[in-house]
Amino acid sequence: MRHVQLSQGRVAAHLACLVTCGLLTLRRDGRSARYSVRDPRVLELLG
């Protein structure tokens, strides 16, 4: 996670929080995890 200068565990914890809050969805693909935006307000914030 060099781009954000955080450990993999820290990033995973933040992503899990965003899934729990309903902002992202999680889809397992074998050993990989794919996240997508669930709440369109997130895209507005990023835009």
PyMOL Python script that loads the backbone (N, CA, C, O; Angstrom):
from pymol import cmd

cmd.read_pdbstr("""\
ATOM      1  N   MET A   1       0.824  -1.178   0.000  1.00  0.00           N
ATOM      2  CA  MET A   1       0.000   0.000   0.000  1.00  0.00           C
ATOM      3  C   MET A   1       0.879   1.257   0.000  1.00  0.00           C
ATOM      4  O   MET A   1       0.648   2.201   0.756  1.00  0.00           O
ATOM      5  N   ARG A   2       1.868   1.238  -0.853  1.00  0.00           N
ATOM      6  CA  ARG A   2       2.808   2.356  -0.918  1.00  0.00           C
ATOM      7  C   ARG A   2       2.160   3.680  -1.278  1.00  0.00           C
ATOM      8  O   ARG A   2       2.566   4.730  -0.779  1.00  0.00           O
ATOM      9  N   HIS A   3       1.162   3.639  -2.136  1.00  0.00           N
ATOM     10  CA  HIS A   3       0.563   4.881  -2.617  1.00  0.00           C
ATOM     11  C   HIS A   3      -0.061   5.702  -1.498  1.00  0.00           C
ATOM     12  O   HIS A   3      -0.040   6.932  -1.538  1.00  0.00           O
ATOM     13  N   VAL A   4      -0.608   5.028  -0.513  1.00  0.00           N
ATOM     14  CA  VAL A   4      -1.244   5.749   0.599  1.00  0.00           C
ATOM     15  C   VAL A   4      -0.391   5.703   1.866  1.00  0.00           C
ATOM     16  O   VAL A   4      -0.770   6.263   2.894  1.00  0.00           O
ATOM     17  N   GLN A   5       0.729   5.054   1.792  1.00  0.00           N
ATOM     18  CA  GLN A   5       1.665   4.930   2.908  1.00  0.00           C
ATOM     19  C   GLN A   5       1.001   4.356   4.167  1.00  0.00           C
ATOM     20  O   GLN A   5       1.241   4.817   5.282  1.00  0.00           O
ATOM     21  N   LEU A   6       0.166   3.343   3.955  1.00  0.00           N
ATOM     22  CA  LEU A   6      -0.484   2.638   5.061  1.00  0.00           C
ATOM     23  C   LEU A   6      -0.223   1.144   4.902  1.00  0.00           C
ATOM     24  O   LEU A   6       0.043   0.661   3.802  1.00  0.00           O
ATOM     25  N   SER A   7      -0.301   0.432   6.002  1.00  0.00           N
ATOM     26  CA  SER A   7      -0.132  -1.018   5.946  1.00  0.00           C
ATOM     27  C   SER A   7      -1.370  -1.656   5.325  1.00  0.00           C
ATOM     28  O   SER A   7      -2.449  -1.064   5.296  1.00  0.00           O
ATOM     29  N   GLN A   8      -1.186  -2.876   4.830  1.00  0.00           N
ATOM     30  CA  GLN A   8      -2.301  -3.613   4.233  1.00  0.00           C
ATOM     31  C   GLN A   8      -3.407  -3.814   5.256  1.00  0.00           C
ATOM     32  O   GLN A   8      -4.586  -3.717   4.915  1.00  0.00           O
ATOM     33  N   GLY A   9      -3.051  -4.088   6.490  1.00  0.00           N
ATOM     34  CA  GLY A   9      -4.045  -4.293   7.548  1.00  0.00           C
ATOM     35  C   GLY A   9      -4.863  -3.049   7.830  1.00  0.00           C
ATOM     36  O   GLY A   9      -6.071  -3.123   8.055  1.00  0.00           O
ATOM     37  N   ARG A  10      -4.196  -1.904   7.816  1.00  0.00           N
ATOM     38  CA  ARG A  10      -4.891  -0.631   8.055  1.00  0.00           C
ATOM     39  C   ARG A  10      -5.877  -0.335   6.924  1.00  0.00           C
ATOM     40  O   ARG A  10      -7.005   0.093   7.172  1.00  0.00           O
ATOM     41  N   VAL A  11      -5.444  -0.565   5.676  1.00  0.00           N
ATOM     42  CA  VAL A  11      -6.331  -0.336   4.524  1.00  0.00           C
ATOM     43  C   VAL A  11      -7.523  -1.288   4.586  1.00  0.00           C
ATOM     44  O   VAL A  11      -8.657  -0.877   4.341  1.00  0.00           O
ATOM     45  N   ALA A  12      -7.273  -2.549   4.911  1.00  0.00           N
ATOM     46  CA  ALA A  12      -8.358  -3.532   5.011  1.00  0.00           C
ATOM     47  C   ALA A  12      -9.361  -3.131   6.084  1.00  0.00           C
ATOM     48  O   ALA A  12     -10.566  -3.298   5.894  1.00  0.00           O
ATOM     49  N   ALA A  13      -8.888  -2.609   7.198  1.00  0.00           N
ATOM     50  CA  ALA A  13      -9.786  -2.174   8.270  1.00  0.00           C
ATOM     51  C   ALA A  13     -10.661  -1.009   7.807  1.00  0.00           C
ATOM     52  O   ALA A  13     -11.855  -0.973   8.105  1.00  0.00           O
ATOM     53  N   HIS A  14     -10.079  -0.069   7.089  1.00  0.00           N
ATOM     54  CA  HIS A  14     -10.852   1.065   6.583  1.00  0.00           C
ATOM     55  C   HIS A  14     -11.887   0.615   5.554  1.00  0.00           C
ATOM     56  O   HIS A  14     -13.026   1.080   5.570  1.00  0.00           O
ATOM     57  N   LEU A  15     -11.490  -0.291   4.659  1.00  0.00           N
ATOM     58  CA  LEU A  15     -12.435  -0.800   3.671  1.00  0.00           C
ATOM     59  C   LEU A  15     -13.573  -1.549   4.347  1.00  0.00           C
ATOM     60  O   LEU A  15     -14.727  -1.407   3.943  1.00  0.00           O
ATOM     61  N   ALA A  16     -13.272  -2.342   5.364  1.00  0.00           N
ATOM     62  CA  ALA A  16     -14.312  -3.070   6.096  1.00  0.00           C
ATOM     63  C   ALA A  16     -15.293  -2.095   6.745  1.00  0.00           C
ATOM     64  O   ALA A  16     -16.500  -2.337   6.757  1.00  0.00           O
ATOM     65  N   CYS A  17     -14.780  -1.014   7.272  1.00  0.00           N
ATOM     66  CA  CYS A  17     -15.633   0.007   7.880  1.00  0.00           C
ATOM     67  C   CYS A  17     -16.563   0.623   6.838  1.00  0.00           C
ATOM     68  O   CYS A  17     -17.747   0.825   7.105  1.00  0.00           O
ATOM     69  N   LEU A  18     -16.035   0.921   5.661  1.00  0.00           N
ATOM     70  CA  LEU A  18     -16.855   1.509   4.601  1.00  0.00           C
ATOM     71  C   LEU A  18     -17.921   0.545   4.101  1.00  0.00           C
ATOM     72  O   LEU A  18     -19.012   0.969   3.720  1.00  0.00           O
ATOM     73  N   VAL A  19     -17.614  -0.750   4.098  1.00  0.00           N
ATOM     74  CA  VAL A  19     -18.616  -1.762   3.740  1.00  0.00           C
ATOM     75  C   VAL A  19     -19.704  -1.809   4.810  1.00  0.00           C
ATOM     76  O   VAL A  19     -20.892  -1.830   4.487  1.00  0.00           O
ATOM     77  N   THR A  20     -19.309  -1.825   6.070  1.00  0.00           N
ATOM     78  CA  THR A  20     -20.267  -1.871   7.181  1.00  0.00           C
ATOM     79  C   THR A  20     -21.180  -0.650   7.172  1.00  0.00           C
ATOM     80  O   THR A  20     -22.361  -0.754   7.502  1.00  0.00           O
ATOM     81  N   CYS A  21     -20.640   0.498   6.799  1.00  0.00           N
ATOM     82  CA  CYS A  21     -21.424   1.741   6.753  1.00  0.00           C
ATOM     83  C   CYS A  21     -22.326   1.815   5.530  1.00  0.00           C
ATOM     84  O   CYS A  21     -23.155   2.720   5.433  1.00  0.00           O
ATOM     85  N   GLY A  22     -22.182   0.886   4.602  1.00  0.00           N
ATOM     86  CA  GLY A  22     -23.021   0.881   3.418  1.00  0.00           C
ATOM     87  C   GLY A  22     -22.525   1.753   2.280  1.00  0.00           C
ATOM     88  O   GLY A  22     -23.265   2.008   1.330  1.00  0.00           O
ATOM     89  N   LEU A  23     -21.288   2.213   2.362  1.00  0.00           N
ATOM     90  CA  LEU A  23     -20.753   3.064   1.305  1.00  0.00           C
ATOM     91  C   LEU A  23     -20.120   2.258   0.175  1.00  0.00           C
ATOM     92  O   LEU A  23     -20.085   2.711  -0.969  1.00  0.00           O
ATOM     93  N   LEU A  24     -19.618   1.063   0.496  1.00  0.00           N
ATOM     94  CA  LEU A  24     -19.022   0.169  -0.495  1.00  0.00           C
ATOM     95  C   LEU A  24     -19.689  -1.193  -0.415  1.00  0.00           C
ATOM     96  O   LEU A  24     -20.286  -1.548   0.600  1.00  0.00           O
ATOM     97  N   THR A  25     -19.579  -1.951  -1.500  1.00  0.00           N
ATOM     98  CA  THR A  25     -19.970  -3.357  -1.480  1.00  0.00           C
ATOM     99  C   THR A  25     -18.712  -4.191  -1.695  1.00  0.00           C
ATOM    100  O   THR A  25     -17.753  -3.741  -2.322  1.00  0.00           O
ATOM    101  N   LEU A  26     -18.731  -5.393  -1.175  1.00  0.00           N
ATOM    102  CA  LEU A  26     -17.595  -6.308  -1.268  1.00  0.00           C
ATOM    103  C   LEU A  26     -18.028  -7.559  -2.007  1.00  0.00           C
ATOM    104  O   LEU A  26     -19.064  -8.150  -1.702  1.00  0.00           O
ATOM    105  N   ARG A  27     -17.215  -7.960  -2.991  1.00  0.00           N
ATOM    106  CA  ARG A  27     -17.459  -9.205  -3.703  1.00  0.00           C
ATOM    107  C   ARG A  27     -16.170 -10.016  -3.671  1.00  0.00           C
ATOM    108  O   ARG A  27     -15.123  -9.559  -4.130  1.00  0.00           O
ATOM    109  N   ARG A  28     -16.258 -11.201  -3.133  1.00  0.00           N
ATOM    110  CA  ARG A  28     -15.095 -12.097  -3.080  1.00  0.00           C
ATOM    111  C   ARG A  28     -14.917 -12.775  -4.425  1.00  0.00           C
ATOM    112  O   ARG A  28     -15.883 -13.218  -5.048  1.00  0.00           O
ATOM    113  N   ASP A  29     -13.682 -12.848  -4.859  1.00  0.00           N
ATOM    114  CA  ASP A  29     -13.332 -13.494  -6.119  1.00  0.00           C
ATOM    115  C   ASP A  29     -12.129 -14.379  -5.851  1.00  0.00           C
ATOM    116  O   ASP A  29     -10.986 -13.992  -6.096  1.00  0.00           O
ATOM    117  N   GLY A  30     -12.402 -15.574  -5.345  1.00  0.00           N
ATOM    118  CA  GLY A  30     -11.312 -16.455  -4.929  1.00  0.00           C
ATOM    119  C   GLY A  30     -10.643 -15.859  -3.701  1.00  0.00           C
ATOM    120  O   GLY A  30     -11.293 -15.609  -2.686  1.00  0.00           O
ATOM    121  N   ARG A  31      -9.348 -15.637  -3.802  1.00  0.00           N
ATOM    122  CA  ARG A  31      -8.611 -15.036  -2.684  1.00  0.00           C
ATOM    123  C   ARG A  31      -8.617 -13.514  -2.740  1.00  0.00           C
ATOM    124  O   ARG A  31      -8.141 -12.849  -1.820  1.00  0.00           O
ATOM    125  N   SER A  32      -9.153 -12.975  -3.813  1.00  0.00           N
ATOM    126  CA  SER A  32      -9.187 -11.520  -3.985  1.00  0.00           C
ATOM    127  C   SER A  32     -10.521 -10.956  -3.498  1.00  0.00           C
ATOM    128  O   SER A  32     -11.525 -11.663  -3.407  1.00  0.00           O
ATOM    129  N   ALA A  33     -10.497  -9.679  -3.193  1.00  0.00           N
ATOM    130  CA  ALA A  33     -11.709  -8.959  -2.813  1.00  0.00           C
ATOM    131  C   ALA A  33     -11.871  -7.799  -3.775  1.00  0.00           C
ATOM    132  O   ALA A  33     -10.912  -7.091  -4.082  1.00  0.00           O
ATOM    133  N   ARG A  34     -13.089  -7.614  -4.243  1.00  0.00           N
ATOM    134  CA  ARG A  34     -13.382  -6.506  -5.157  1.00  0.00           C
ATOM    135  C   ARG A  34     -14.395  -5.592  -4.482  1.00  0.00           C
ATOM    136  O   ARG A  34     -15.457  -6.028  -4.039  1.00  0.00           O
ATOM    137  N   TYR A  35     -14.044  -4.336  -4.415  1.00  0.00           N
ATOM    138  CA  TYR A  35     -14.897  -3.340  -3.781  1.00  0.00           C
ATOM    139  C   TYR A  35     -15.492  -2.446  -4.849  1.00  0.00           C
ATOM    140  O   TYR A  35     -14.832  -2.120  -5.835  1.00  0.00           O
ATOM    141  N   SER A  36     -16.739  -2.052  -4.654  1.00  0.00           N
ATOM    142  CA  SER A  36     -17.362  -1.084  -5.551  1.00  0.00           C
ATOM    143  C   SER A  36     -18.184  -0.109  -4.722  1.00  0.00           C
ATOM    144  O   SER A  36     -18.615  -0.406  -3.608  1.00  0.00           O
ATOM    145  N   VAL A  37     -18.381   1.052  -5.302  1.00  0.00           N
ATOM    146  CA  VAL A  37     -19.123   2.106  -4.616  1.00  0.00           C
ATOM    147  C   VAL A  37     -20.605   1.747  -4.615  1.00  0.00           C
ATOM    148  O   VAL A  37     -21.183   1.452  -5.661  1.00  0.00           O
ATOM    149  N   ARG A  38     -21.204   1.774  -3.450  1.00  0.00           N
ATOM    150  CA  ARG A  38     -22.617   1.461  -3.312  1.00  0.00           C
ATOM    151  C   ARG A  38     -23.463   2.734  -3.221  1.00  0.00           C
ATOM    152  O   ARG A  38     -24.584   2.783  -3.726  1.00  0.00           O
ATOM    153  N   ASP A  39     -22.916   3.746  -2.579  1.00  0.00           N
ATOM    154  CA  ASP A  39     -23.637   4.984  -2.349  1.00  0.00           C
ATOM    155  C   ASP A  39     -23.135   6.033  -3.338  1.00  0.00           C
ATOM    156  O   ASP A  39     -21.952   6.374  -3.310  1.00  0.00           O
ATOM    157  N   PRO A  40     -23.998   6.556  -4.212  1.00  0.00           N
ATOM    158  CA  PRO A  40     -23.551   7.524  -5.218  1.00  0.00           C
ATOM    159  C   PRO A  40     -22.973   8.809  -4.626  1.00  0.00           C
ATOM    160  O   PRO A  40     -22.260   9.535  -5.319  1.00  0.00           O
ATOM    161  N   ARG A  41     -23.263   9.099  -3.381  1.00  0.00           N
ATOM    162  CA  ARG A  41     -22.702  10.302  -2.757  1.00  0.00           C
ATOM    163  C   ARG A  41     -21.176  10.203  -2.632  1.00  0.00           C
ATOM    164  O   ARG A  41     -20.484  11.221  -2.603  1.00  0.00           O
ATOM    165  N   VAL A  42     -20.661   8.979  -2.559  1.00  0.00           N
ATOM    166  CA  VAL A  42     -19.200   8.787  -2.498  1.00  0.00           C
ATOM    167  C   VAL A  42     -18.569   9.303  -3.793  1.00  0.00           C
ATOM    168  O   VAL A  42     -17.540   9.977  -3.764  1.00  0.00           O
ATOM    169  N   LEU A  43     -19.189   8.983  -4.917  1.00  0.00           N
ATOM    170  CA  LEU A  43     -18.664   9.455  -6.203  1.00  0.00           C
ATOM    171  C   LEU A  43     -18.706  10.972  -6.290  1.00  0.00           C
ATOM    172  O   LEU A  43     -17.807  11.582  -6.869  1.00  0.00           O
ATOM    173  N   GLU A  44     -19.725  11.583  -5.729  1.00  0.00           N
ATOM    174  CA  GLU A  44     -19.818  13.047  -5.715  1.00  0.00           C
ATOM    175  C   GLU A  44     -18.665  13.636  -4.911  1.00  0.00           C
ATOM    176  O   GLU A  44     -18.072  14.637  -5.314  1.00  0.00           O
ATOM    177  N   LEU A  45     -18.345  13.016  -3.772  1.00  0.00           N
ATOM    178  CA  LEU A  45     -17.248  13.497  -2.957  1.00  0.00           C
ATOM    179  C   LEU A  45     -15.912  13.386  -3.670  1.00  0.00           C
ATOM    180  O   LEU A  45     -15.065  14.274  -3.565  1.00  0.00           O
ATOM    181  N   LEU A  46     -15.726  12.283  -4.403  1.00  0.00           N
ATOM    182  CA  LEU A  46     -14.470  12.053  -5.107  1.00  0.00           C
ATOM    183  C   LEU A  46     -14.349  12.906  -6.357  1.00  0.00           C
ATOM    184  O   LEU A  46     -13.244  13.200  -6.814  1.00  0.00           O
ATOM    185  N   GLY A  47     -15.495  13.305  -6.910  1.00  0.00           N
ATOM    186  CA  GLY A  47     -15.492  14.087  -8.152  1.00  0.00           C
ATOM    187  C   GLY A  47     -15.108  15.479  -7.908  1.00  0.00           C
ATOM    188  O   GLY A  47     -15.053  16.277  -8.844  1.00  0.00           O
TER     189      GLY A  47
END
""", "prot")
cmd.dss("prot")
cmd.show_as("cartoon", "prot")
cmd.util.cbc("prot")
cmd.orient("prot")
